[in-house]
C-alpha cells in the first residue's frame, strides 16, 4: 500500500512532543561540550548550557516549521508529496497457507 503525505499540520509540529525531543537533543549536545568552557565557573556553565539550548531549540523549530510550510505550499501547487510504501503484516495463518501453496506447486 502506498501512502502519500500531502499536508503537514504546523500545529502538530509545535504542540506535540517534538519540541521536547529537540530540546533534549540540544541539551545533551551542550552537556557533552561542557569541557570546552573551562573559563566559566559552575553556575555560569549551567546558565550557558540552558541559554544555548533554548536558542538552538527555537532556531531548529522555526526552521522546521518554515520547511513544513514550504512543503505544504509546493504540494498545494500540484507537486507530488512524499510517498511511502507500507506492507501489511502477514499473520501466521496466511504464512502457513502460502507455504502449503508453494509445497503443492
Secondary structure, 3 states (H helix, E strand, C coil): CEEEECCCCHHHHHCCCHHHHHHHHHHHHHHHCHHHCCCCCHHHHHHHHHHHHHHHHHHHHHHHHHHHHHHHHHHHCCCCCEEEECCCCCCHHHHHHHHHHHHHC
